[in-house]
């Protein structure tokens, strides 16, 4: 599917005269120099606080809303609700979305970096893994590193329901609680409150 078609739902939900979020017209957006694929985790203080986990796949950011945020403990299973694909230039979006707009509230870049598909080179592409409802990725972020699995569970009959689980590898750590101990933006070192105050 062309990038433009994949961003239809994203654009339909937003009034770009009223939100500073990117429209995603710059096809492809900025790319990492070495061709590595990128990820970002936004902390989003909307009607309820959640984390948006986004992976660059074929020219868009495939996205899930994770109410409790990611864990570094392999025993923790975190609900991840698939949301609409976002444009690539959303990757460094940080700021305040007006209260009466879709997703109204403060957005902070909680973590970012590159990832690789653990099923490649012999297994599935990311697009195939998405369609099959099971991805495994290795993150190289500033806060999160190591393997993470995303599995579509269709809990309560809803195909949007996935689970995000830390894989049991050298980067797993049940004692770390990065969502509590490392709350600031990796982009600007600001807290949600500081971003809101600066807006
Ligand atoms: Mn969100």
py3Dmol code that shows the C-alpha trace and the ligand (Angstrom):
import py3Dmol

protein = """\
ATOM      1  CA  UNK A   1       0.000   0.000   0.000  1.00  0.00           C
ATOM      2  CA  UNK A   2       1.304   3.478  -0.844  1.00  0.00           C
ATOM      3  CA  UNK A   3       2.358   5.623   2.103  1.00  0.00           C
ATOM      4  CA  UNK A   4      -0.344   8.175   1.283  1.00  0.00           C
ATOM      5  CA  UNK A   5      -3.103   5.555   1.514  1.00  0.00           C
ATOM      6  CA  UNK A   6      -1.714   4.272   4.790  1.00  0.00           C
ATOM      7  CA  UNK A   7      -1.904   7.769   6.304  1.00  0.00           C
ATOM      8  CA  UNK A   8      -5.565   8.376   5.383  1.00  0.00           C
ATOM      9  CA  UNK A   9      -6.863   7.434   8.825  1.00  0.00           C
ATOM     10  CA  UNK A  10      -4.154   9.559  10.508  1.00  0.00           C
ATOM     11  CA  UNK A  11      -5.106  12.611   8.425  1.00  0.00           C
ATOM     12  CA  UNK A  12      -8.860  12.098   8.768  1.00  0.00           C
ATOM     13  CA  UNK A  13      -8.576  12.293  12.559  1.00  0.00           C
ATOM     14  CA  UNK A  14      -6.737  15.606  12.596  1.00  0.00           C
ATOM     15  CA  UNK A  15      -7.283  19.243  11.632  1.00  0.00           C
ATOM     16  CA  UNK A  16      -3.828  20.449  10.599  1.00  0.00           C
ATOM     17  CA  UNK A  17      -4.854  24.081  10.912  1.00  0.00           C
ATOM     18  CA  UNK A  18      -5.291  23.391  14.623  1.00  0.00           C
ATOM     19  CA  UNK A  19      -2.561  20.917  15.550  1.00  0.00           C
ATOM     20  CA  UNK A  20       1.216  21.230  15.218  1.00  0.00           C
ATOM     21  CA  UNK A  21       1.487  17.507  14.458  1.00  0.00           C
ATOM     22  CA  UNK A  22       3.103  16.766  11.067  1.00  0.00           C
ATOM     23  CA  UNK A  23       0.809  16.199   8.105  1.00  0.00           C
ATOM     24  CA  UNK A  24       3.241  13.666   6.664  1.00  0.00           C
ATOM     25  CA  UNK A  25       3.417  15.232   3.229  1.00  0.00           C
ATOM     26  CA  UNK A  26       7.169  14.896   3.035  1.00  0.00           C
ATOM     27  CA  UNK A  27       7.080  11.389   1.560  1.00  0.00           C
ATOM     28  CA  UNK A  28       9.465   9.167   3.438  1.00  0.00           C
ATOM     29  CA  UNK A  29      10.581  11.834   5.861  1.00  0.00           C
ATOM     30  CA  UNK A  30      14.119  11.936   7.127  1.00  0.00           C
ATOM     31  CA  UNK A  31      15.969   8.661   7.125  1.00  0.00           C
ATOM     32  CA  UNK A  32      18.729   7.387   9.340  1.00  0.00           C
ATOM     33  CA  UNK A  33      22.019   7.715   7.474  1.00  0.00           C
ATOM     34  CA  UNK A  34      22.987   4.053   7.558  1.00  0.00           C
ATOM     35  CA  UNK A  35      19.593   2.811   6.415  1.00  0.00           C
ATOM     36  CA  UNK A  36      18.771   1.522   9.888  1.00  0.00           C
ATOM     37  CA  UNK A  37      15.096   1.449  10.783  1.00  0.00           C
ATOM     38  CA  UNK A  38      14.020   3.619  13.671  1.00  0.00           C
ATOM     39  CA  UNK A  39      11.627   3.430  16.580  1.00  0.00           C
ATOM     40  CA  UNK A  40      10.217   5.987  18.979  1.00  0.00           C
ATOM     41  CA  UNK A  41       8.211   5.753  22.177  1.00  0.00           C
ATOM     42  CA  UNK A  42       6.102   8.786  22.931  1.00  0.00           C
ATOM     43  CA  UNK A  43       4.754   9.449  26.414  1.00  0.00           C
ATOM     44  CA  UNK A  44       1.314  10.961  25.809  1.00  0.00           C
ATOM     45  CA  UNK A  45      -0.684  12.663  28.513  1.00  0.00           C
ATOM     46  CA  UNK A  46      -4.044  12.492  26.706  1.00  0.00           C
ATOM     47  CA  UNK A  47      -7.422  11.713  28.340  1.00  0.00           C
ATOM     48  CA  UNK A  48      -5.481   8.875  29.953  1.00  0.00           C
ATOM     49  CA  UNK A  49      -1.682   8.749  30.203  1.00  0.00           C
ATOM     50  CA  UNK A  50      -0.147   6.140  27.884  1.00  0.00           C
ATOM     51  CA  UNK A  51       2.935   5.383  25.832  1.00  0.00           C
ATOM     52  CA  UNK A  52       2.856   5.184  22.027  1.00  0.00           C
ATOM     53  CA  UNK A  53       5.241   2.570  20.679  1.00  0.00           C
ATOM     54  CA  UNK A  54       6.086   3.260  17.014  1.00  0.00           C
ATOM     55  CA  UNK A  55       8.243   1.262  14.582  1.00  0.00           C
ATOM     56  CA  UNK A  56       9.369   2.499  11.176  1.00  0.00           C
ATOM     57  CA  UNK A  57       8.053  -0.007   8.632  1.00  0.00           C
ATOM     58  CA  UNK A  58       7.937   0.645   4.865  1.00  0.00           C
ATOM     59  CA  UNK A  59       7.742   4.424   5.097  1.00  0.00           C
ATOM     60  CA  UNK A  60       5.315   4.883   8.007  1.00  0.00           C
ATOM     61  CA  UNK A  61       5.393   4.547  11.801  1.00  0.00           C
ATOM     62  CA  UNK A  62       3.348   1.487  12.730  1.00  0.00           C
ATOM     63  CA  UNK A  63       1.896   2.354  16.148  1.00  0.00           C
ATOM     64  CA  UNK A  64       0.486   0.867  19.333  1.00  0.00           C
ATOM     65  CA  UNK A  65      -0.816   2.643  22.448  1.00  0.00           C
ATOM     66  CA  UNK A  66       0.579   0.943  25.563  1.00  0.00           C
ATOM     67  CA  UNK A  67      -1.407   2.066  28.654  1.00  0.00           C
ATOM     68  CA  UNK A  68       1.207   0.937  31.205  1.00  0.00           C
ATOM     69  CA  UNK A  69       4.227   1.555  28.998  1.00  0.00           C
ATOM     70  CA  UNK A  70       7.011  -0.907  28.173  1.00  0.00           C
ATOM     71  CA  UNK A  71       8.683  -3.060  30.832  1.00  0.00           C
ATOM     72  CA  UNK A  72      12.209  -4.475  31.047  1.00  0.00           C
ATOM     73  CA  UNK A  73      10.860  -7.500  32.976  1.00  0.00           C
ATOM     74  CA  UNK A  74      10.131 -10.537  30.740  1.00  0.00           C
ATOM     75  CA  UNK A  75       7.348 -11.627  33.110  1.00  0.00           C
ATOM     76  CA  UNK A  76       5.342  -8.444  32.487  1.00  0.00           C
ATOM     77  CA  UNK A  77       2.823  -8.573  29.651  1.00  0.00           C
ATOM     78  CA  UNK A  78       1.736  -5.131  28.548  1.00  0.00           C
ATOM     79  CA  UNK A  79      -1.436  -4.508  26.570  1.00  0.00           C
ATOM     80  CA  UNK A  80      -0.604  -2.699  23.306  1.00  0.00           C
ATOM     81  CA  UNK A  81      -3.545  -1.407  21.276  1.00  0.00           C
ATOM     82  CA  UNK A  82      -2.763  -0.955  17.576  1.00  0.00           C
ATOM     83  CA  UNK A  83      -3.542   2.571  16.407  1.00  0.00           C
ATOM     84  CA  UNK A  84      -3.372   4.263  13.016  1.00  0.00           C
ATOM     85  CA  UNK A  85      -0.047   4.436  11.149  1.00  0.00           C
ATOM     86  CA  UNK A  86       1.718   7.762  11.669  1.00  0.00           C
ATOM     87  CA  UNK A  87       3.952   9.682   9.231  1.00  0.00           C
ATOM     88  CA  UNK A  88       7.708   9.224   9.619  1.00  0.00           C
ATOM     89  CA  UNK A  89       8.256  12.845  10.587  1.00  0.00           C
ATOM     90  CA  UNK A  90       6.155  12.218  13.700  1.00  0.00           C
ATOM     91  CA  UNK A  91       9.298  10.523  15.070  1.00  0.00           C
ATOM     92  CA  UNK A  92      10.605  13.718  16.676  1.00  0.00           C
ATOM     93  CA  UNK A  93       7.255  15.357  17.414  1.00  0.00           C
ATOM     94  CA  UNK A  94       7.092  16.754  20.918  1.00  0.00           C
ATOM     95  CA  UNK A  95       4.664  19.384  22.175  1.00  0.00           C
ATOM     96  CA  UNK A  96       1.081  20.031  23.116  1.00  0.00           C
ATOM     97  CA  UNK A  97      -1.981  18.983  21.095  1.00  0.00           C
ATOM     98  CA  UNK A  98      -4.959  21.271  21.825  1.00  0.00           C
ATOM     99  CA  UNK A  99      -7.404  19.778  24.315  1.00  0.00           C
ATOM    100  CA  UNK A 100     -10.336  19.687  21.891  1.00  0.00           C
ATOM    101  CA  UNK A 101      -8.318  18.010  19.119  1.00  0.00           C
ATOM    102  CA  UNK A 102      -7.833  14.280  18.543  1.00  0.00           C
ATOM    103  CA  UNK A 103      -5.256  13.017  21.079  1.00  0.00           C
ATOM    104  CA  UNK A 104      -5.351  16.354  22.914  1.00  0.00           C
ATOM    105  CA  UNK A 105      -2.620  16.616  25.574  1.00  0.00           C
ATOM    106  CA  UNK A 106       1.144  16.767  25.986  1.00  0.00           C
ATOM    107  CA  UNK A 107       3.510  14.535  23.975  1.00  0.00           C
ATOM    108  CA  UNK A 108       7.092  13.757  25.059  1.00  0.00           C
ATOM    109  CA  UNK A 109       9.734  11.707  23.212  1.00  0.00           C
ATOM    110  CA  UNK A 110      10.360   9.141  25.947  1.00  0.00           C
ATOM    111  CA  UNK A 111      12.800   6.957  23.991  1.00  0.00           C
ATOM    112  CA  UNK A 112      14.106   6.588  20.479  1.00  0.00           C
ATOM    113  CA  UNK A 113      16.730   4.738  18.520  1.00  0.00           C
ATOM    114  CA  UNK A 114      17.048   2.055  15.903  1.00  0.00           C
ATOM    115  CA  UNK A 115      15.747  -1.492  15.762  1.00  0.00           C
ATOM    116  CA  UNK A 116      16.232  -4.630  13.753  1.00  0.00           C
ATOM    117  CA  UNK A 117      13.769  -7.344  12.837  1.00  0.00           C
ATOM    118  CA  UNK A 118      14.909 -10.493  14.666  1.00  0.00           C
ATOM    119  CA  UNK A 119      13.123 -12.659  12.065  1.00  0.00           C
ATOM    120  CA  UNK A 120      15.340 -11.425   9.242  1.00  0.00           C
ATOM    121  CA  UNK A 121      17.275 -12.267   7.135  1.00  0.00           C
ATOM    122  CA  UNK A 122      15.867 -15.789   6.766  1.00  0.00           C
ATOM    123  CA  UNK A 123      12.391 -15.285   8.137  1.00  0.00           C
ATOM    124  CA  UNK A 124       9.609 -12.795   7.650  1.00  0.00           C
ATOM    125  CA  UNK A 125       9.839  -9.145   6.707  1.00  0.00           C
ATOM    126  CA  UNK A 126       8.271  -6.688   9.148  1.00  0.00           C
ATOM    127  CA  UNK A 127       5.215  -6.359   6.884  1.00  0.00           C
ATOM    128  CA  UNK A 128       4.749 -10.143   6.854  1.00  0.00           C
ATOM    129  CA  UNK A 129       5.275 -10.405  10.619  1.00  0.00           C
ATOM    130  CA  UNK A 130       2.688  -7.636  11.157  1.00  0.00           C
ATOM    131  CA  UNK A 131       0.185  -9.462   8.966  1.00  0.00           C
ATOM    132  CA  UNK A 132       0.872 -12.682  10.906  1.00  0.00           C
ATOM    133  CA  UNK A 133       0.398 -10.900  14.220  1.00  0.00           C
ATOM    134  CA  UNK A 134       3.797 -11.670  15.725  1.00  0.00           C
ATOM    135  CA  UNK A 135       6.891  -9.470  15.643  1.00  0.00           C
ATOM    136  CA  UNK A 136      10.234  -9.760  17.370  1.00  0.00           C
ATOM    137  CA  UNK A 137      12.546  -6.760  17.303  1.00  0.00           C
ATOM    138  CA  UNK A 138      15.851  -5.793  18.890  1.00  0.00           C
ATOM    139  CA  UNK A 139      15.791  -2.210  20.158  1.00  0.00           C
ATOM    140  CA  UNK A 140      18.831   0.033  20.471  1.00  0.00           C
ATOM    141  CA  UNK A 141      17.313   2.962  22.306  1.00  0.00           C
ATOM    142  CA  UNK A 142      18.592   5.342  24.944  1.00  0.00           C
ATOM    143  CA  UNK A 143      16.436   3.744  27.656  1.00  0.00           C
ATOM    144  CA  UNK A 144      15.309   0.444  26.153  1.00  0.00           C
ATOM    145  CA  UNK A 145      17.587  -2.166  24.628  1.00  0.00           C
ATOM    146  CA  UNK A 146      17.216  -5.790  23.691  1.00  0.00           C
ATOM    147  CA  UNK A 147      14.507  -8.002  22.287  1.00  0.00           C
ATOM    148  CA  UNK A 148      10.804  -7.218  22.470  1.00  0.00           C
ATOM    149  CA  UNK A 149       7.957  -9.370  21.185  1.00  0.00           C
ATOM    150  CA  UNK A 150       4.636  -7.991  20.005  1.00  0.00           C
ATOM    151  CA  UNK A 151       1.881 -10.550  19.649  1.00  0.00           C
ATOM    152  CA  UNK A 152      -1.628  -9.972  18.376  1.00  0.00           C
ATOM    153  CA  UNK A 153      -4.027 -11.585  20.861  1.00  0.00           C
ATOM    154  CA  UNK A 154      -7.396 -10.294  19.606  1.00  0.00           C
ATOM    155  CA  UNK A 155      -8.439 -10.227  23.262  1.00  0.00           C
ATOM    156  CA  UNK A 156     -12.172  -9.565  23.650  1.00  0.00           C
ATOM    157  CA  UNK A 157     -12.470 -10.211  19.930  1.00  0.00           C
ATOM    158  CA  UNK A 158     -10.679  -6.986  19.080  1.00  0.00           C
ATOM    159  CA  UNK A 159      -7.955  -7.368  16.410  1.00  0.00           C
ATOM    160  CA  UNK A 160      -6.307  -4.178  17.691  1.00  0.00           C
ATOM    161  CA  UNK A 161      -5.299  -5.884  20.950  1.00  0.00           C
ATOM    162  CA  UNK A 162      -1.663  -7.004  21.076  1.00  0.00           C
ATOM    163  CA  UNK A 163       0.746  -7.733  23.953  1.00  0.00           C
ATOM    164  CA  UNK A 164       4.215  -6.181  24.296  1.00  0.00           C
ATOM    165  CA  UNK A 165       6.663  -8.377  26.222  1.00  0.00           C
ATOM    166  CA  UNK A 166      10.399  -8.027  26.929  1.00  0.00           C
ATOM    167  CA  UNK A 167      12.263 -11.078  25.624  1.00  0.00           C
ATOM    168  CA  UNK A 168      14.454 -12.955  28.098  1.00  0.00           C
ATOM    169  CA  UNK A 169      17.909 -11.853  26.971  1.00  0.00           C
ATOM    170  CA  UNK A 170      21.018 -10.087  28.294  1.00  0.00           C
ATOM    171  CA  UNK A 171      19.138  -6.756  28.416  1.00  0.00           C
ATOM    172  CA  UNK A 172      16.214  -8.092  30.480  1.00  0.00           C
ATOM    173  CA  UNK A 173      16.118  -6.627  33.992  1.00  0.00           C
ATOM    174  CA  UNK A 174      13.188  -7.154  36.343  1.00  0.00           C
ATOM    175  CA  UNK A 175      14.438  -4.464  38.758  1.00  0.00           C
ATOM    176  CA  UNK A 176      14.590  -1.582  36.325  1.00  0.00           C
ATOM    177  CA  UNK A 177      11.438   0.512  36.143  1.00  0.00           C
ATOM    178  CA  UNK A 178      12.417   3.015  33.444  1.00  0.00           C
ATOM    179  CA  UNK A 179       8.920   4.480  33.056  1.00  0.00           C
ATOM    180  CA  UNK A 180       9.142   5.585  36.716  1.00  0.00           C
ATOM    181  CA  UNK A 181      12.840   6.366  37.146  1.00  0.00           C
ATOM    182  CA  UNK A 182      13.534   7.906  33.703  1.00  0.00           C
ATOM    183  CA  UNK A 183      10.507  10.094  32.946  1.00  0.00           C
ATOM    184  CA  UNK A 184      12.184  12.824  30.896  1.00  0.00           C
ATOM    185  CA  UNK A 185      12.350  13.438  27.160  1.00  0.00           C
ATOM    186  CA  UNK A 186      15.436  11.977  25.440  1.00  0.00           C
ATOM    187  CA  UNK A 187      15.115  14.817  22.932  1.00  0.00           C
ATOM    188  CA  UNK A 188      14.992  17.851  25.244  1.00  0.00           C
ATOM    189  CA  UNK A 189      15.464  16.484  28.808  1.00  0.00           C
ATOM    190  CA  UNK A 190      12.084  18.045  29.720  1.00  0.00           C
ATOM    191  CA  UNK A 191       9.284  16.562  31.799  1.00  0.00           C
ATOM    192  CA  UNK A 192       5.670  16.511  30.596  1.00  0.00           C
ATOM    193  CA  UNK A 193       4.977  19.453  32.905  1.00  0.00           C
ATOM    194  CA  UNK A 194       7.869  21.466  31.448  1.00  0.00           C
ATOM    195  CA  UNK A 195       6.723  20.796  27.866  1.00  0.00           C
ATOM    196  CA  UNK A 196       3.194  21.875  28.790  1.00  0.00           C
ATOM    197  CA  UNK A 197       4.503  25.040  30.472  1.00  0.00           C
ATOM    198  CA  UNK A 198       6.701  25.902  27.454  1.00  0.00           C
ATOM    199  CA  UNK A 199       3.818  25.584  24.984  1.00  0.00           C
TER     200      UNK A 199
END
"""
ligand_1 = """\
1
MN
Mn -1.252 8.537 21.967
"""
view = py3Dmol.view(width=600, height=400)
view.addModel(protein, "pdb")
view.setStyle({"model": 0}, {"cartoon": {"style": "trace"}})
view.addModel(ligand_1, "xyz")
view.setStyle({"model": 1}, {"stick": {}})
view.zoomTo()
view.show()
